[in-house]
């Protein structure tokens, strides 16, 4: 429509945290904190290089988080989620657009695997497949039939197994464009 304002998909920034938390509260409710995937993210930086938001006219409509993780001690994987869309903007493709943008950023940075706990009927359409039961272990109860993965590098899933844990280091770029590794000292959690 001619009157429709443009939707912008962009990388999440620190100043988005309050709007992201508000979107999570409205879209996901308080029960989200009890999920095992939330335990994985505890104590990690609230925003990684792969997190994305959708906004229109300076209003946050949706957000997705990607957390760097290790599987069996091996780096190169991300945990996708949570993804939250403002209830007023459901079923308009924002979730898919955010996931696609985050995965594109991950590919560019050499991430090899994206893992999530979710509904295969939805995420299967996006290219995620079930992980064989017992191959990836979460630090708490999880329905193993809901552990899904997308290989960003062919054959990666067959090469990893073991405990999934949040990475204790965050990679980024300094002002000169060089890779940096910084210890995880961020105490903010965007879910609160």
ROLO-172766 format. One record per residue (C-alpha): residue in three letters; x, y, z; residue number from 0. Coordinates in nm, 4 decimals, m for minus. Each point is the difference from the previous one (the first is absolute). Last residue first. Example, Ala and Ser with C-alpha at 12.3 -4.5 7.8 and 13.67 -1.06 7.14 Angstrom:
2
+-----+----------+----------+----------+-----+
!  aa !        X !        Y !        Z !   i !
+-----+----------+----------+----------+-----+
! SER !   1.3670 !  m0.1060 !   0.7140 !   1 !
! ALA !  m0.1370 !  m0.3440 !   0.0660 !   0 !
+-----+----------+----------+----------+-----+
This chain:
192
+-----+----------+----------+----------+-----+
!  aa !        X !        Y !        Z !   i !
+-----+----------+----------+----------+-----+
! UNK !   1.4073 !  m0.9013 !   3.2389 ! 191 !
! UNK !   0.0549 !  m0.1873 !  m0.3283 ! 190 !
! UNK !   0.2769 !   0.2306 !  m0.1165 ! 189 !
! UNK !   0.2428 !  m0.1246 !   0.2623 ! 188 !
! UNK !   0.2522 !   0.2506 !   0.1234 ! 187 !
! UNK !   0.3030 !  m0.1458 !   0.1814 ! 186 !
! UNK !   0.2553 !   0.0381 !  m0.2768 ! 185 !
! UNK !   0.3408 !  m0.1372 !   0.0979 ! 184 !
! UNK !   0.0561 !  m0.2533 !  m0.2785 ! 183 !
! UNK !   0.3718 !   0.0068 !  m0.0711 ! 182 !
! UNK !   0.0897 !   0.1823 !  m0.3208 ! 181 !
! UNK !   0.1420 !  m0.1408 !  m0.3192 ! 180 !
! UNK !   0.0977 !   0.2425 !  m0.2731 ! 179 !
! UNK !   0.0163 !  m0.0276 !  m0.3760 ! 178 !
! UNK !   0.1584 !   0.2989 !  m0.1716 ! 177 !
! UNK !  m0.2170 !   0.2615 !  m0.1717 ! 176 !
! UNK !   0.2059 !   0.2930 !   0.1279 ! 175 !
! UNK !  m0.2780 !   0.1069 !   0.2387 ! 174 !
! UNK !   0.0038 !  m0.3474 !   0.1576 ! 173 !
! UNK !  m0.1983 !  m0.2881 !  m0.1444 ! 172 !
! UNK !  m0.1981 !  m0.2607 !   0.1837 ! 171 !
! UNK !   0.0275 !  m0.3360 !   0.1664 ! 170 !
! UNK !  m0.1734 !  m0.0783 !   0.3236 ! 169 !
! UNK !   0.1466 !  m0.2393 !   0.2498 ! 168 !
! UNK !  m0.1662 !  m0.2212 !   0.2577 ! 167 !
! UNK !  m0.1881 !  m0.1909 !  m0.2685 ! 166 !
! UNK !  m0.3367 !  m0.1146 !   0.1253 ! 165 !
! UNK !  m0.0132 !  m0.3751 !   0.0475 ! 164 !
! UNK !  m0.1312 !  m0.2905 !  m0.2075 ! 163 !
! UNK !   0.1244 !  m0.3307 !   0.1365 ! 162 !
! UNK !   0.1033 !  m0.2707 !  m0.2421 ! 161 !
! UNK !   0.0171 !  m0.0547 !  m0.3706 ! 160 !
! UNK !   0.1530 !   0.1624 !  m0.3041 ! 159 !
! UNK !   0.1419 !  m0.1369 !  m0.3260 ! 158 !
! UNK !  m0.3222 !  m0.1373 !  m0.1521 ! 157 !
! UNK !  m0.1627 !   0.3402 !   0.0425 ! 156 !
! UNK !   0.2774 !   0.1714 !  m0.1933 ! 155 !
! UNK !  m0.0481 !  m0.2019 !  m0.3195 ! 154 !
! UNK !  m0.0651 !   0.2991 !  m0.2250 ! 153 !
! UNK !   0.0900 !   0.3369 !   0.1513 ! 152 !
! UNK !  m0.2940 !   0.2167 !   0.1009 ! 151 !
! UNK !  m0.1679 !  m0.3094 !   0.1391 ! 150 !
! UNK !  m0.3413 !   0.0718 !   0.1459 ! 149 !
! UNK !  m0.0986 !  m0.1704 !   0.3235 ! 148 !
! UNK !  m0.3059 !  m0.1162 !   0.1914 ! 147 !
! UNK !  m0.0548 !  m0.1207 !   0.3540 ! 146 !
! UNK !  m0.3788 !  m0.0427 !   0.0332 ! 145 !
! UNK !   0.0029 !  m0.3835 !  m0.0072 ! 144 !
! UNK !   0.2454 !   0.0160 !   0.2914 ! 143 !
! UNK !  m0.2709 !   0.1470 !   0.2252 ! 142 !
! UNK !   0.2135 !   0.2024 !   0.2398 ! 141 !
! UNK !   0.0880 !  m0.0419 !   0.3662 ! 140 !
! UNK !   0.3155 !   0.1713 !   0.1154 ! 139 !
! UNK !   0.3532 !   0.0872 !  m0.1072 ! 138 !
! UNK !  m0.0680 !  m0.0884 !  m0.3673 ! 137 !
! UNK !   0.1552 !  m0.3036 !  m0.1672 ! 136 !
! UNK !   0.0626 !  m0.0193 !  m0.3742 ! 135 !
! UNK !   0.0331 !  m0.3476 !  m0.1545 ! 134 !
! UNK !  m0.2422 !  m0.1689 !   0.2412 ! 133 !
! UNK !  m0.2893 !  m0.0196 !  m0.2448 ! 132 !
! UNK !   0.1089 !   0.0630 !  m0.3619 ! 131 !
! UNK !  m0.0391 !   0.3713 !  m0.0785 ! 130 !
! UNK !  m0.3200 !   0.0872 !  m0.1848 ! 129 !
! UNK !   0.0368 !   0.2216 !  m0.3075 ! 128 !
! UNK !  m0.0080 !   0.3780 !  m0.0494 ! 127 !
! UNK !  m0.0372 !   0.1467 !  m0.3502 ! 126 !
! UNK !  m0.2521 !   0.2812 !   0.0563 ! 125 !
! UNK !  m0.3002 !  m0.2215 !  m0.0758 ! 124 !
! UNK !   0.1354 !  m0.2429 !   0.2615 ! 123 !
! UNK !  m0.0158 !   0.2845 !   0.2517 ! 122 !
! UNK !  m0.3793 !   0.0148 !  m0.0055 ! 121 !
! UNK !  m0.0975 !  m0.3700 !  m0.0118 ! 120 !
! UNK !   0.3123 !  m0.0847 !   0.2024 ! 119 !
! UNK !  m0.1244 !   0.1950 !   0.3018 ! 118 !
! UNK !   0.2810 !   0.1203 !   0.2206 ! 117 !
! UNK !   0.3262 !  m0.0444 !   0.1848 ! 116 !
! UNK !   0.2738 !   0.1607 !  m0.2029 ! 115 !
! UNK !   0.3380 !  m0.0675 !  m0.1592 ! 114 !
! UNK !   0.1937 !   0.1970 !  m0.2645 ! 113 !
! UNK !   0.3159 !  m0.1592 !  m0.1439 ! 112 !
! UNK !   0.3188 !   0.1027 !  m0.1795 ! 111 !
! UNK !   0.0518 !   0.3642 !   0.0914 ! 110 !
! UNK !   0.2543 !   0.1485 !  m0.2410 ! 109 !
! UNK !  m0.0671 !   0.3713 !   0.0528 ! 108 !
! UNK !  m0.1813 !   0.0489 !  m0.3323 ! 107 !
! UNK !  m0.2118 !  m0.3088 !   0.0670 ! 106 !
! UNK !  m0.1013 !   0.1365 !   0.3417 ! 105 !
! UNK !  m0.1076 !   0.3345 !  m0.1484 ! 104 !
! UNK !  m0.2170 !  m0.1827 !  m0.2552 ! 103 !
! UNK !  m0.1423 !  m0.2140 !   0.2820 ! 102 !
! UNK !  m0.0958 !   0.3114 !   0.1946 ! 101 !
! UNK !  m0.1664 !   0.1577 !  m0.3046 ! 100 !
! UNK !  m0.1930 !  m0.3200 !  m0.0828 !  99 !
! UNK !  m0.1162 !  m0.0341 !   0.3619 !  98 !
! UNK !  m0.1172 !   0.3616 !   0.0016 !  97 !
! UNK !  m0.1866 !  m0.0356 !  m0.3300 !  96 !
! UNK !  m0.1631 !  m0.3264 !   0.1148 !  95 !
! UNK !  m0.1248 !   0.1557 !   0.3221 !  94 !
! UNK !  m0.1185 !   0.3155 !  m0.1749 !  93 !
! UNK !  m0.2106 !  m0.1874 !  m0.2566 !  92 !
! UNK !  m0.3325 !   0.1770 !   0.0625 !  91 !
! UNK !  m0.1593 !  m0.2704 !   0.2136 !  90 !
! UNK !   0.0131 !   0.1998 !   0.3249 !  89 !
! UNK !   0.0280 !   0.3796 !   0.0043 !  88 !
! UNK !  m0.2380 !   0.1027 !   0.2821 !  87 !
! UNK !   0.1368 !  m0.2805 !   0.2205 !  86 !
! UNK !   0.3486 !   0.1579 !  m0.0165 !  85 !
! UNK !   0.2248 !  m0.2696 !  m0.1415 !  84 !
! UNK !   0.2441 !  m0.1927 !   0.2168 !  83 !
! UNK !   0.2785 !  m0.2368 !  m0.0962 !  82 !
! UNK !   0.1829 !  m0.1519 !   0.2900 !  81 !
! UNK !   0.1959 !  m0.1410 !  m0.1382 !  80 !
! UNK !   0.2642 !  m0.1502 !  m0.2236 !  79 !
! UNK !   0.2967 !  m0.1709 !   0.1673 !  78 !
! UNK !   0.3126 !   0.0594 !  m0.2063 !  77 !
! UNK !   0.2860 !  m0.2313 !  m0.0974 !  76 !
! UNK !   0.3673 !   0.0403 !  m0.0898 !  75 !
! UNK !   0.1730 !  m0.1134 !   0.3188 !  74 !
! UNK !   0.0628 !  m0.3612 !   0.1034 !  73 !
! UNK !  m0.0123 !  m0.0930 !   0.3691 !  72 !
! UNK !  m0.2535 !  m0.2801 !  m0.0547 !  71 !
! UNK !  m0.2217 !   0.2608 !  m0.1594 !  70 !
! UNK !   0.1097 !   0.3572 !   0.0632 !  69 !
! UNK !  m0.2340 !   0.2943 !  m0.0134 !  68 !
! UNK !  m0.0263 !   0.3507 !  m0.1468 !  67 !
! UNK !  m0.3463 !   0.1413 !   0.0782 !  66 !
! UNK !  m0.2385 !   0.1117 !  m0.2759 !  65 !
! UNK !  m0.2904 !   0.2184 !   0.1084 !  64 !
! UNK !  m0.2971 !   0.0990 !  m0.2113 !  63 !
! UNK !  m0.2055 !   0.3161 !   0.0238 !  62 !
! UNK !  m0.3356 !   0.1300 !  m0.1217 !  61 !
! UNK !  m0.2043 !   0.3191 !  m0.0431 !  60 !
! UNK !   0.2311 !   0.2624 !   0.1521 !  59 !
! UNK !  m0.1466 !   0.3454 !  m0.0598 !  58 !
! UNK !   0.2248 !   0.2697 !  m0.1522 !  57 !
! UNK !  m0.2368 !   0.0501 !  m0.2984 !  56 !
! UNK !   0.0134 !  m0.3690 !  m0.0760 !  55 !
! UNK !   0.2382 !  m0.2458 !   0.1607 !  54 !
! UNK !   0.1177 !  m0.3556 !  m0.0451 !  53 !
! UNK !   0.2831 !  m0.1182 !   0.2229 !  52 !
! UNK !   0.3003 !  m0.2299 !  m0.0432 !  51 !
! UNK !   0.2516 !  m0.1832 !   0.2173 !  50 !
! UNK !   0.3041 !  m0.1355 !  m0.1886 !  49 !
! UNK !   0.2860 !   0.2067 !   0.1448 !  48 !
! UNK !  m0.1155 !  m0.0961 !   0.3471 !  47 !
! UNK !  m0.2326 !   0.1894 !   0.2318 !  46 !
! UNK !  m0.0842 !  m0.0762 !   0.3625 !  45 !
! UNK !   0.3566 !  m0.1048 !   0.0776 !  44 !
! UNK !  m0.0094 !  m0.3395 !   0.1716 !  43 !
! UNK !  m0.0709 !  m0.0519 !   0.3705 !  42 !
! UNK !  m0.3007 !  m0.2222 !  m0.0577 !  41 !
! UNK !  m0.0319 !  m0.1031 !  m0.3663 !  40 !
! UNK !   0.0051 !  m0.3773 !   0.0556 !  39 !
! UNK !  m0.2537 !   0.0345 !   0.2806 !  38 !
! UNK !  m0.2394 !   0.1729 !  m0.2384 !  37 !
! UNK !   0.0182 !  m0.3033 !  m0.2306 !  36 !
! UNK !  m0.1103 !  m0.2154 !   0.2952 !  35 !
! UNK !  m0.3350 !   0.1785 !   0.0203 !  34 !
! UNK !  m0.1165 !   0.1372 !   0.3350 !  33 !
! UNK !   0.0648 !   0.3625 !  m0.0971 !  32 !
! UNK !  m0.2495 !  m0.0196 !  m0.2884 !  31 !
! UNK !  m0.2904 !  m0.0559 !   0.2397 !  30 !
! UNK !  m0.0253 !   0.3762 !   0.0614 !  29 !
! UNK !  m0.1649 !   0.0863 !  m0.3318 !  28 !
! UNK !   0.1268 !  m0.0576 !  m0.3547 !  27 !
! UNK !  m0.1386 !   0.2791 !  m0.2171 !  26 !
! UNK !  m0.0738 !   0.2775 !   0.2504 !  25 !
! UNK !   0.2955 !  m0.0616 !   0.2316 !  24 !
! UNK !   0.2360 !  m0.0696 !  m0.2894 !  23 !
! UNK !  m0.1032 !   0.3232 !  m0.1777 !  22 !
! UNK !   0.0659 !   0.1953 !   0.3216 !  21 !
! UNK !   0.3421 !  m0.1603 !   0.0371 !  20 !
! UNK !   0.0831 !   0.0898 !  m0.3611 !  19 !
! UNK !  m0.1119 !   0.3609 !   0.0552 !  18 !
! UNK !   0.2205 !   0.0214 !   0.3108 !  17 !
! UNK !   0.2986 !  m0.1581 !  m0.1749 !  16 !
! UNK !  m0.0092 !   0.2089 !  m0.3184 !  15 !
! UNK !   0.2680 !   0.2441 !   0.1261 !  14 !
! UNK !   0.2503 !  m0.2861 !  m0.0002 !  13 !
! UNK !  m0.0453 !  m0.0490 !  m0.3717 !  12 !
! UNK !  m0.1750 !  m0.2664 !  m0.2072 !  11 !
! UNK !   0.1120 !  m0.0381 !  m0.3602 !  10 !
! UNK !  m0.2497 !   0.1277 !  m0.2545 !   9 !
! UNK !  m0.3294 !  m0.0789 !  m0.1726 !   8 !
! UNK !  m0.1925 !   0.3162 !  m0.0967 !   7 !
! UNK !  m0.3699 !   0.0062 !  m0.0771 !   6 !
! UNK !  m0.1069 !   0.2796 !  m0.2335 !   5 !
! UNK !  m0.3162 !   0.1978 !   0.0749 !   4 !
! UNK !  m0.3176 !  m0.1001 !  m0.1837 !   3 !
! UNK !  m0.1911 !   0.2858 !  m0.1602 !   2 !
! UNK !   0.0628 !  m0.1147 !  m0.3594 !   1 !
! UNK !  m0.1106 !  m0.3544 !   0.0701 !   0 !
+-----+----------+----------+----------+-----+
